[in-house]
Amino acid sequence: MQVLISNFYAKFQTLITREDGQDLIEYALVVALIAFAATAGMNSLASGINTAFSGIGNMLNTYTA
């Protein structure tokens, strides 16, 4: 039983100290952060564009009336 626990502990230690997958996780977090910022920014941008086009439409209606 001691050998089994010792082997498990050794494998667990090598798993903890490995750094193979860290780069992939970091890139995924950066991509997720950029996607979140773009989504949050698009709502504000879409609102501004909608307001601008509504203003232009109202101005055109006053000139044609």
Sequence and secondary structure as in RCSB ss.txt:
>XXXX:A:sequence
MQVLISNFYAKFQTLITREDGQDLIEYALVVALIAFAATAGMNSLASGINTAFSGIGNMLNTYTA
>XXXX:A:secstr
 HHHHHHHHHHHHHHHH  TTHHHHHHHHHHHHHHHHHHHHHHHHHHHHHHHHHHHHHHHHHHH 
